[in-house]
Amino acid sequence: MASRSEVIVAQDEPLNDWDLAALEEEEESTAEELQALLEREKDDFISLEEYAKRRGISL
């Protein structure tokens, strides 16, 4: 799923180089980097059922 960003300009001033540099997107993660992240963080994930139980929500 693609994400969208919205930029709101507060004043009618032209953008300068610094402003444009701040808008540049960083490199996207590779599949290998995402897999490594999932492996590192997998112990922190909980099921939807466990989440609901902890929050007192009935599904």
CHARMM-style PDB file with segment names, atoms N, HN, CA, C and O in Angstrom:
ATOM      1  N   MET     1       0.849  -1.166   0.000  1.00  0.00      PROA
ATOM      2  CA  MET     1       0.000   0.000   0.000  1.00  0.00      PROA
ATOM      3  C   MET     1       0.902   1.237   0.000  1.00  0.00      PROA
ATOM      4  O   MET     1       1.841   1.342   0.789  1.00  0.00      PROA
ATOM      5  N   ALA     2       0.607   2.126  -0.862  1.00  0.00      PROA
ATOM      6  HN  ALA     2      -0.156   2.042  -1.502  1.00  0.00      PROA
ATOM      7  CA  ALA     2       1.392   3.355  -0.947  1.00  0.00      PROA
ATOM      8  C   ALA     2       0.860   4.363   0.060  1.00  0.00      PROA
ATOM      9  O   ALA     2      -0.340   4.420   0.331  1.00  0.00      PROA
ATOM     10  N   SER     3       1.748   5.133   0.594  1.00  0.00      PROA
ATOM     11  HN  SER     3       2.722   5.086   0.374  1.00  0.00      PROA
ATOM     12  CA  SER     3       1.326   6.162   1.536  1.00  0.00      PROA
ATOM     13  C   SER     3       1.421   7.522   0.865  1.00  0.00      PROA
ATOM     14  O   SER     3       2.191   7.732  -0.072  1.00  0.00      PROA
ATOM     15  N   ARG     4       0.613   8.435   1.379  1.00  0.00      PROA
ATOM     16  HN  ARG     4      -0.013   8.265   2.141  1.00  0.00      PROA
ATOM     17  CA  ARG     4       0.619   9.787   0.839  1.00  0.00      PROA
ATOM     18  C   ARG     4       1.055  10.747   1.921  1.00  0.00      PROA
ATOM     19  O   ARG     4       0.808  10.533   3.108  1.00  0.00      PROA
ATOM     20  N   SER     5       1.703  11.800   1.492  1.00  0.00      PROA
ATOM     21  HN  SER     5       1.904  11.974   0.528  1.00  0.00      PROA
ATOM     22  CA  SER     5       2.092  12.857   2.409  1.00  0.00      PROA
ATOM     23  C   SER     5       1.436  14.137   1.936  1.00  0.00      PROA
ATOM     24  O   SER     5       1.278  14.370   0.738  1.00  0.00      PROA
ATOM     25  N   GLU     6       1.063  14.946   2.880  1.00  0.00      PROA
ATOM     26  HN  GLU     6       1.190  14.756   3.854  1.00  0.00      PROA
ATOM     27  CA  GLU     6       0.456  16.225   2.547  1.00  0.00      PROA
ATOM     28  C   GLU     6       1.304  17.323   3.153  1.00  0.00      PROA
ATOM     29  O   GLU     6       1.670  17.267   4.327  1.00  0.00      PROA
ATOM     30  N   VAL     7       1.611  18.313   2.351  1.00  0.00      PROA
ATOM     31  HN  VAL     7       1.313  18.359   1.397  1.00  0.00      PROA
ATOM     32  CA  VAL     7       2.405  19.443   2.815  1.00  0.00      PROA
ATOM     33  C   VAL     7       1.484  20.646   2.911  1.00  0.00      PROA
ATOM     34  O   VAL     7       0.802  20.999   1.949  1.00  0.00      PROA
ATOM     35  N   ILE     8       1.471  21.265   4.072  1.00  0.00      PROA
ATOM     36  HN  ILE     8       2.024  20.978   4.853  1.00  0.00      PROA
ATOM     37  CA  ILE     8       0.652  22.459   4.281  1.00  0.00      PROA
ATOM     38  C   ILE     8       1.597  23.642   4.426  1.00  0.00      PROA
ATOM     39  O   ILE     8       2.460  23.654   5.303  1.00  0.00      PROA
ATOM     40  N   VAL     9       1.432  24.620   3.572  1.00  0.00      PROA
ATOM     41  HN  VAL     9       0.731  24.610   2.859  1.00  0.00      PROA
ATOM     42  CA  VAL     9       2.268  25.811   3.610  1.00  0.00      PROA
ATOM     43  C   VAL     9       1.537  26.870   4.418  1.00  0.00      PROA
ATOM     44  O   VAL     9       0.421  27.265   4.080  1.00  0.00      PROA
ATOM     45  N   ALA    10       2.180  27.325   5.493  1.00  0.00      PROA
ATOM     46  HN  ALA    10       3.086  27.004   5.767  1.00  0.00      PROA
ATOM     47  CA  ALA    10       1.541  28.270   6.398  1.00  0.00      PROA
ATOM     48  C   ALA    10       1.550  29.696   5.856  1.00  0.00      PROA
ATOM     49  O   ALA    10       0.665  30.491   6.174  1.00  0.00      PROA
ATOM     50  N   GLN    11       2.549  30.017   5.040  1.00  0.00      PROA
ATOM     51  HN  GLN    11       3.267  29.371   4.782  1.00  0.00      PROA
ATOM     52  CA  GLN    11       2.658  31.382   4.532  1.00  0.00      PROA
ATOM     53  C   GLN    11       2.852  31.335   3.028  1.00  0.00      PROA
ATOM     54  O   GLN    11       3.189  30.292   2.468  1.00  0.00      PROA
ATOM     55  N   ASP    12       2.643  32.441   2.393  1.00  0.00      PROA
ATOM     56  HN  ASP    12       2.369  33.288   2.848  1.00  0.00      PROA
ATOM     57  CA  ASP    12       2.806  32.521   0.945  1.00  0.00      PROA
ATOM     58  C   ASP    12       4.225  32.907   0.566  1.00  0.00      PROA
ATOM     59  O   ASP    12       4.435  33.759  -0.298  1.00  0.00      PROA
ATOM     60  N   GLU    13       5.205  32.275   1.219  1.00  0.00      PROA
ATOM     61  HN  GLU    13       5.035  31.583   1.921  1.00  0.00      PROA
ATOM     62  CA  GLU    13       6.598  32.535   0.895  1.00  0.00      PROA
ATOM     63  C   GLU    13       7.089  31.436  -0.040  1.00  0.00      PROA
ATOM     64  O   GLU    13       6.680  30.283   0.099  1.00  0.00      PROA
ATOM     65  N   PRO    14       7.951  31.771  -0.981  1.00  0.00      PROA
ATOM     66  CA  PRO    14       8.469  30.731  -1.874  1.00  0.00      PROA
ATOM     67  C   PRO    14       9.374  29.762  -1.102  1.00  0.00      PROA
ATOM     68  O   PRO    14      10.056  30.147  -0.152  1.00  0.00      PROA
ATOM     69  N   LEU    15       9.360  28.500  -1.535  1.00  0.00      PROA
ATOM     70  HN  LEU    15       8.806  28.188  -2.306  1.00  0.00      PROA
ATOM     71  CA  LEU    15      10.229  27.500  -0.912  1.00  0.00      PROA
ATOM     72  C   LEU    15      11.669  27.744  -1.327  1.00  0.00      PROA
ATOM     73  O   LEU    15      11.942  28.119  -2.468  1.00  0.00      PROA
ATOM     74  N   ASN    16      12.582  27.529  -0.401  1.00  0.00      PROA
ATOM     75  HN  ASN    16      12.360  27.225   0.525  1.00  0.00      PROA
ATOM     76  CA  ASN    16      14.000  27.675  -0.733  1.00  0.00      PROA
ATOM     77  C   ASN    16      14.647  26.291  -0.795  1.00  0.00      PROA
ATOM     78  O   ASN    16      13.966  25.284  -0.600  1.00  0.00      PROA
ATOM     79  N   ASP    17      15.934  26.231  -1.060  1.00  0.00      PROA
ATOM     80  HN  ASP    17      16.487  27.049  -1.218  1.00  0.00      PROA
ATOM     81  CA  ASP    17      16.645  24.957  -1.192  1.00  0.00      PROA
ATOM     82  C   ASP    17      16.567  24.132   0.086  1.00  0.00      PROA
ATOM     83  O   ASP    17      16.437  22.909   0.032  1.00  0.00      PROA
ATOM     84  N   TRP    18      16.645  24.796   1.230  1.00  0.00      PROA
ATOM     85  HN  TRP    18      16.751  25.789   1.274  1.00  0.00      PROA
ATOM     86  CA  TRP    18      16.578  24.081   2.506  1.00  0.00      PROA
ATOM     87  C   TRP    18      15.222  23.405   2.677  1.00  0.00      PROA
ATOM     88  O   TRP    18      15.144  22.266   3.138  1.00  0.00      PROA
ATOM     89  N   ASP    19      14.154  24.110   2.304  1.00  0.00      PROA
ATOM     90  HN  ASP    19      14.217  25.035   1.930  1.00  0.00      PROA
ATOM     91  CA  ASP    19      12.804  23.552   2.377  1.00  0.00      PROA
ATOM     92  C   ASP    19      12.670  22.332   1.472  1.00  0.00      PROA
ATOM     93  O   ASP    19      12.113  21.309   1.873  1.00  0.00      PROA
ATOM     94  N   LEU    20      13.177  22.446   0.268  1.00  0.00      PROA
ATOM     95  HN  LEU    20      13.629  23.276  -0.057  1.00  0.00      PROA
ATOM     96  CA  LEU    20      13.075  21.345  -0.683  1.00  0.00      PROA
ATOM     97  C   LEU    20      13.897  20.141  -0.230  1.00  0.00      PROA
ATOM     98  O   LEU    20      13.471  19.001  -0.414  1.00  0.00      PROA
ATOM     99  N   ALA    21      15.052  20.374   0.352  1.00  0.00      PROA
ATOM    100  HN  ALA    21      15.398  21.300   0.502  1.00  0.00      PROA
ATOM    101  CA  ALA    21      15.885  19.281   0.837  1.00  0.00      PROA
ATOM    102  C   ALA    21      15.178  18.524   1.957  1.00  0.00      PROA
ATOM    103  O   ALA    21      15.323  17.307   2.069  1.00  0.00      PROA
ATOM    104  N   ALA    22      14.427  19.224   2.775  1.00  0.00      PROA
ATOM    105  HN  ALA    22      14.310  20.213   2.685  1.00  0.00      PROA
ATOM    106  CA  ALA    22      13.697  18.590   3.865  1.00  0.00      PROA
ATOM    107  C   ALA    22      12.573  17.701   3.344  1.00  0.00      PROA
ATOM    108  O   ALA    22      12.143  16.782   4.040  1.00  0.00      PROA
ATOM    109  N   LEU    23      12.100  17.957   2.153  1.00  0.00      PROA
ATOM    110  HN  LEU    23      12.449  18.704   1.587  1.00  0.00      PROA
ATOM    111  CA  LEU    23      11.017  17.175   1.577  1.00  0.00      PROA
ATOM    112  C   LEU    23      11.492  15.907   0.870  1.00  0.00      PROA
ATOM    113  O   LEU    23      10.683  15.029   0.568  1.00  0.00      PROA
ATOM    114  N   GLU    24      12.792  15.803   0.605  1.00  0.00      PROA
ATOM    115  HN  GLU    24      13.449  16.517   0.850  1.00  0.00      PROA
ATOM    116  CA  GLU    24      13.293  14.638  -0.115  1.00  0.00      PROA
ATOM    117  C   GLU    24      13.042  13.376   0.699  1.00  0.00      PROA
ATOM    118  O   GLU    24      13.233  13.352   1.915  1.00  0.00      PROA
ATOM    119  N   GLU    25      12.610  12.334   0.006  1.00  0.00      PROA
ATOM    120  HN  GLU    25      12.455  12.354  -0.981  1.00  0.00      PROA
ATOM    121  CA  GLU    25      12.328  11.077   0.680  1.00  0.00      PROA
ATOM    122  C   GLU    25      13.625  10.297   0.864  1.00  0.00      PROA
ATOM    123  O   GLU    25      14.537  10.345   0.038  1.00  0.00      PROA
ATOM    124  N   GLU    26      13.665   9.580   1.976  1.00  0.00      PROA
ATOM    125  HN  GLU    26      12.924   9.541   2.646  1.00  0.00      PROA
ATOM    126  CA  GLU    26      14.806   8.717   2.209  1.00  0.00      PROA
ATOM    127  C   GLU    26      14.653   7.465   1.366  1.00  0.00      PROA
ATOM    128  O   GLU    26      13.575   7.185   0.841  1.00  0.00      PROA
ATOM    129  N   GLU    27      15.737   6.718   1.239  1.00  0.00      PROA
ATOM    130  HN  GLU    27      16.612   6.946   1.665  1.00  0.00      PROA
ATOM    131  CA  GLU    27      15.681   5.479   0.485  1.00  0.00      PROA
ATOM    132  C   GLU    27      14.699   4.514   1.136  1.00  0.00      PROA
ATOM    133  O   GLU    27      14.584   4.460   2.361  1.00  0.00      PROA
ATOM    134  N   GLU    28      14.003   3.765   0.318  1.00  0.00      PROA
ATOM    135  HN  GLU    28      14.097   3.808  -0.676  1.00  0.00      PROA
ATOM    136  CA  GLU    28      13.064   2.788   0.844  1.00  0.00      PROA
ATOM    137  C   GLU    28      13.828   1.566   1.337  1.00  0.00      PROA
ATOM    138  O   GLU    28      14.904   1.246   0.832  1.00  0.00      PROA
ATOM    139  N   SER    29      13.271   0.903   2.310  1.00  0.00      PROA
ATOM    140  HN  SER    29      12.397   1.163   2.721  1.00  0.00      PROA
ATOM    141  CA  SER    29      13.900  -0.290   2.855  1.00  0.00      PROA
ATOM    142  C   SER    29      13.824  -1.431   1.852  1.00  0.00      PROA
ATOM    143  O   SER    29      12.860  -1.554   1.096  1.00  0.00      PROA
ATOM    144  N   THR    30      14.841  -2.247   1.860  1.00  0.00      PROA
ATOM    145  HN  THR    30      15.624  -2.147   2.474  1.00  0.00      PROA
ATOM    146  CA  THR    30      14.845  -3.424   1.003  1.00  0.00      PROA
ATOM    147  C   THR    30      14.122  -4.554   1.716  1.00  0.00      PROA
ATOM    148  O   THR    30      13.895  -4.496   2.925  1.00  0.00      PROA
ATOM    149  N   ALA    31      13.768  -5.572   0.968  1.00  0.00      PROA
ATOM    150  HN  ALA    31      13.952  -5.619  -0.014  1.00  0.00      PROA
ATOM    151  CA  ALA    31      13.086  -6.730   1.546  1.00  0.00      PROA
ATOM    152  C   ALA    31      13.951  -7.369   2.631  1.00  0.00      PROA
ATOM    153  O   ALA    31      13.436  -7.822   3.654  1.00  0.00      PROA
ATOM    154  N   GLU    32      15.264  -7.404   2.407  1.00  0.00      PROA
ATOM    155  HN  GLU    32      15.682  -7.036   1.576  1.00  0.00      PROA
ATOM    156  CA  GLU    32      16.167  -8.000   3.397  1.00  0.00      PROA
ATOM    157  C   GLU    32      16.177  -7.201   4.692  1.00  0.00      PROA
ATOM    158  O   GLU    32      16.196  -7.780   5.778  1.00  0.00      PROA
ATOM    159  N   GLU    33      16.165  -5.876   4.585  1.00  0.00      PROA
ATOM    160  HN  GLU    33      16.150  -5.406   3.702  1.00  0.00      PROA
ATOM    161  CA  GLU    33      16.144  -5.025   5.775  1.00  0.00      PROA
ATOM    162  C   GLU    33      14.839  -5.196   6.546  1.00  0.00      PROA
ATOM    163  O   GLU    33      14.837  -5.233   7.776  1.00  0.00      PROA
ATOM    164  N   LEU    34      13.730  -5.301   5.815  1.00  0.00      PROA
ATOM    165  HN  LEU    34      13.732  -5.271   4.815  1.00  0.00      PROA
ATOM    166  CA  LEU    34      12.440  -5.496   6.473  1.00  0.00      PROA
ATOM    167  C   LEU    34      12.382  -6.859   7.163  1.00  0.00      PROA
ATOM    168  O   LEU    34      11.859  -6.975   8.271  1.00  0.00      PROA
ATOM    169  N   GLN    35      12.917  -7.885   6.508  1.00  0.00      PROA
ATOM    170  HN  GLN    35      13.342  -7.791   5.607  1.00  0.00      PROA
ATOM    171  CA  GLN    35      12.929  -9.215   7.105  1.00  0.00      PROA
ATOM    172  C   GLN    35      13.777  -9.218   8.374  1.00  0.00      PROA
ATOM    173  O   GLN    35      13.384  -9.816   9.376  1.00  0.00      PROA
ATOM    174  N   ALA    36      14.936  -8.558   8.347  1.00  0.00      PROA
ATOM    175  HN  ALA    36      15.256  -8.072   7.533  1.00  0.00      PROA
ATOM    176  CA  ALA    36      15.801  -8.476   9.527  1.00  0.00      PROA
ATOM    177  C   ALA    36      15.085  -7.734  10.659  1.00  0.00      PROA
ATOM    178  O   ALA    36      15.201  -8.129  11.819  1.00  0.00      PROA
ATOM    179  N   LEU    37      14.361  -6.685  10.346  1.00  0.00      PROA
ATOM    180  HN  LEU    37      14.267  -6.364   9.404  1.00  0.00      PROA
ATOM    181  CA  LEU    37      13.598  -5.945  11.352  1.00  0.00      PROA
ATOM    182  C   LEU    37      12.533  -6.838  11.978  1.00  0.00      PROA
ATOM    183  O   LEU    37      12.366  -6.848  13.198  1.00  0.00      PROA
ATOM    184  N   LEU    38      11.819  -7.583  11.153  1.00  0.00      PROA
ATOM    185  HN  LEU    38      11.955  -7.575  10.162  1.00  0.00      PROA
ATOM    186  CA  LEU    38      10.796  -8.491  11.671  1.00  0.00      PROA
ATOM    187  C   LEU    38      11.405  -9.546  12.580  1.00  0.00      PROA
ATOM    188  O   LEU    38      10.833  -9.878  13.618  1.00  0.00      PROA
ATOM    189  N   GLU    39      12.551 -10.069  12.201  1.00  0.00      PROA
ATOM    190  HN  GLU    39      13.016  -9.799  11.358  1.00  0.00      PROA
ATOM    191  CA  GLU    39      13.218 -11.072  13.026  1.00  0.00      PROA
ATOM    192  C   GLU    39      13.622 -10.494  14.381  1.00  0.00      PROA
ATOM    193  O   GLU    39      13.470 -11.153  15.410  1.00  0.00      PROA
ATOM    194  N   ARG    40      14.134  -9.269  14.382  1.00  0.00      PROA
ATOM    195  HN  ARG    40      14.257  -8.734  13.546  1.00  0.00      PROA
ATOM    196  CA  ARG    40      14.562  -8.632  15.634  1.00  0.00      PROA
ATOM    197  C   ARG    40      13.380  -8.313  16.537  1.00  0.00      PROA
ATOM    198  O   ARG    40      13.488  -8.413  17.760  1.00  0.00      PROA
ATOM    199  N   GLU    41      12.255  -7.930  15.946  1.00  0.00      PROA
ATOM    200  HN  GLU    41      12.168  -7.849  14.953  1.00  0.00      PROA
ATOM    201  CA  GLU    41      11.120  -7.433  16.713  1.00  0.00      PROA
ATOM    202  C   GLU    41      10.024  -8.469  16.937  1.00  0.00      PROA
ATOM    203  O   GLU    41       9.042  -8.168  17.614  1.00  0.00      PROA
ATOM    204  N   LYS    42      10.155  -9.675  16.394  1.00  0.00      PROA
ATOM    205  HN  LYS    42      10.953  -9.920  15.843  1.00  0.00      PROA
ATOM    206  CA  LYS    42       9.042 -10.625  16.420  1.00  0.00      PROA
ATOM    207  C   LYS    42       8.597 -11.011  17.826  1.00  0.00      PROA
ATOM    208  O   LYS    42       7.434 -11.365  18.018  1.00  0.00      PROA
ATOM    209  N   ASP    43       9.473 -10.956  18.795  1.00  0.00      PROA
ATOM    210  HN  ASP    43      10.418 -10.669  18.639  1.00  0.00      PROA
ATOM    211  CA  ASP    43       9.087 -11.292  20.150  1.00  0.00      PROA
ATOM    212  C   ASP    43       8.199 -10.226  20.783  1.00  0.00      PROA
ATOM    213  O   ASP    43       7.539 -10.488  21.788  1.00  0.00      PROA
ATOM    214  N   ASP    44       8.175  -9.037  20.209  1.00  0.00      PROA
ATOM    215  HN  ASP    44       8.711  -8.824  19.392  1.00  0.00      PROA
ATOM    216  CA  ASP    44       7.348  -7.949  20.734  1.00  0.00      PROA
ATOM    217  C   ASP    44       5.936  -7.947  20.154  1.00  0.00      PROA
ATOM    218  O   ASP    44       5.061  -7.239  20.653  1.00  0.00      PROA
ATOM    219  N   PHE    45       5.707  -8.742  19.092  1.00  0.00      PROA
ATOM    220  HN  PHE    45       6.417  -9.317  18.686  1.00  0.00      PROA
ATOM    221  CA  PHE    45       4.392  -8.794  18.473  1.00  0.00      PROA
ATOM    222  C   PHE    45       3.447  -9.632  19.318  1.00  0.00      PROA
ATOM    223  O   PHE    45       3.850 -10.637  19.903  1.00  0.00      PROA
ATOM    224  N   ILE    46       2.181  -9.213  19.379  1.00  0.00      PROA
ATOM    225  HN  ILE    46       1.853  -8.397  18.903  1.00  0.00      PROA
ATOM    226  CA  ILE    46       1.165 -10.016  20.057  1.00  0.00      PROA
ATOM    227  C   ILE    46      -0.011 -10.189  19.095  1.00  0.00      PROA
ATOM    228  O   ILE    46      -0.181  -9.412  18.156  1.00  0.00      PROA
ATOM    229  N   SER    47      -0.800 -11.199  19.340  1.00  0.00      PROA
ATOM    230  HN  SER    47      -0.662 -11.831  20.102  1.00  0.00      PROA
ATOM    231  CA  SER    47      -1.954 -11.457  18.481  1.00  0.00      PROA
ATOM    232  C   SER    47      -3.058 -10.444  18.756  1.00  0.00      PROA
ATOM    233  O   SER    47      -3.061  -9.769  19.786  1.00  0.00      PROA
ATOM    234  N   LEU    48      -3.985 -10.354  17.826  1.00  0.00      PROA
ATOM    235  HN  LEU    48      -3.983 -10.902  16.990  1.00  0.00      PROA
ATOM    236  CA  LEU    48      -5.129  -9.478  18.007  1.00  0.00      PROA
ATOM    237  C   LEU    48      -5.928  -9.920  19.223  1.00  0.00      PROA
ATOM    238  O   LEU    48      -6.412  -9.088  19.990  1.00  0.00      PROA
ATOM    239  N   GLU    49      -6.064 -11.222  19.398  1.00  0.00      PROA
ATOM    240  HN  GLU    49      -5.671 -11.899  18.775  1.00  0.00      PROA
ATOM    241  CA  GLU    49      -6.798 -11.747  20.543  1.00  0.00      PROA
ATOM    242  C   GLU    49      -6.137 -11.349  21.856  1.00  0.00      PROA
ATOM    243  O   GLU    49      -6.821 -10.956  22.802  1.00  0.00      PROA
ATOM    244  N   GLU    50      -4.807 -11.448  21.922  1.00  0.00      PROA
ATOM    245  HN  GLU    50      -4.252 -11.767  21.154  1.00  0.00      PROA
ATOM    246  CA  GLU    50      -4.076 -11.059  23.127  1.00  0.00      PROA
ATOM    247  C   GLU    50      -4.216  -9.566  23.389  1.00  0.00      PROA
ATOM    248  O   GLU    50      -4.390  -9.150  24.534  1.00  0.00      PROA
ATOM    249  N   TYR    51      -4.140  -8.757  22.338  1.00  0.00      PROA
ATOM    250  HN  TYR    51      -3.999  -9.094  21.407  1.00  0.00      PROA
ATOM    251  CA  TYR    51      -4.305  -7.321  22.475  1.00  0.00      PROA
ATOM    252  C   TYR    51      -5.683  -6.999  23.054  1.00  0.00      PROA
ATOM    253  O   TYR    51      -5.808  -6.217  23.997  1.00  0.00      PROA
ATOM    254  N   ALA    52      -6.711  -7.617  22.474  1.00  0.00      PROA
ATOM    255  HN  ALA    52      -6.609  -8.252  21.708  1.00  0.00      PROA
ATOM    256  CA  ALA    52      -8.078  -7.385  22.944  1.00  0.00      PROA
ATOM    257  C   ALA    52      -8.218  -7.811  24.399  1.00  0.00      PROA
ATOM    258  O   ALA    52      -8.851  -7.118  25.196  1.00  0.00      PROA
ATOM    259  N   LYS    53      -7.635  -8.941  24.740  1.00  0.00      PROA
ATOM    260  HN  LYS    53      -7.121  -9.504  24.092  1.00  0.00      PROA
ATOM    261  CA  LYS    53      -7.706  -9.427  26.135  1.00  0.00      PROA
ATOM    262  C   LYS    53      -7.070  -8.426  27.087  1.00  0.00      PROA
ATOM    263  O   LYS    53      -7.633  -8.124  28.140  1.00  0.00      PROA
ATOM    264  N   ARG    54      -5.895  -7.908  26.722  1.00  0.00      PROA
ATOM    265  HN  ARG    54      -5.438  -8.154  25.867  1.00  0.00      PROA
ATOM    266  CA  ARG    54      -5.200  -6.943  27.575  1.00  0.00      PROA
ATOM    267  C   ARG    54      -5.979  -5.647  27.737  1.00  0.00      PROA
ATOM    268  O   ARG    54      -5.900  -4.996  28.779  1.00  0.00      PROA
ATOM    269  N   ARG    55      -6.729  -5.273  26.711  1.00  0.00      PROA
ATOM    270  HN  ARG    55      -6.793  -5.801  25.864  1.00  0.00      PROA
ATOM    271  CA  ARG    55      -7.476  -4.018  26.723  1.00  0.00      PROA
ATOM    272  C   ARG    55      -8.912  -4.189  27.219  1.00  0.00      PROA
ATOM    273  O   ARG    55      -9.648  -3.213  27.360  1.00  0.00      PROA
ATOM    274  N   GLY    56      -9.302  -5.444  27.484  1.00  0.00      PROA
ATOM    275  HN  GLY    56      -8.704  -6.237  27.369  1.00  0.00      PROA
ATOM    276  CA  GLY    56     -10.669  -5.682  27.945  1.00  0.00      PROA
ATOM    277  C   GLY    56     -11.706  -5.539  26.846  1.00  0.00      PROA
ATOM    278  O   GLY    56     -12.845  -5.147  27.101  1.00  0.00      PROA
ATOM    279  N   ILE    57     -11.307  -5.857  25.631  1.00  0.00      PROA
ATOM    280  HN  ILE    57     -10.382  -6.175  25.424  1.00  0.00      PROA
ATOM    281  CA  ILE    57     -12.192  -5.742  24.473  1.00  0.00      PROA
ATOM    282  C   ILE    57     -12.654  -7.146  24.091  1.00  0.00      PROA
ATOM    283  O   ILE    57     -11.845  -8.068  23.990  1.00  0.00      PROA
ATOM    284  N   SER    58     -13.957  -7.301  23.879  1.00  0.00      PROA
ATOM    285  HN  SER    58     -14.615  -6.552  23.961  1.00  0.00      PROA
ATOM    286  CA  SER    58     -14.452  -8.605  23.431  1.00  0.00      PROA
ATOM    287  C   SER    58     -14.578  -8.583  21.919  1.00  0.00      PROA
ATOM    288  O   SER    58     -15.104  -7.635  21.335  1.00  0.00      PROA
ATOM    289  N   LEU    59     -14.096  -9.626  21.307  1.00  0.00      PROA
ATOM    290  HN  LEU    59     -13.670 -10.396  21.781  1.00  0.00      PROA
ATOM    291  CA  LEU    59     -14.147  -9.690  19.828  1.00  0.00      PROA
ATOM    292  C   LEU    59     -15.324 -10.496  19.350  1.00  0.00      PROA
ATOM    293  OT1 LEU    59     -15.518 -10.651  18.144  1.00  0.00      PROA
TER     294      LEU     59
END
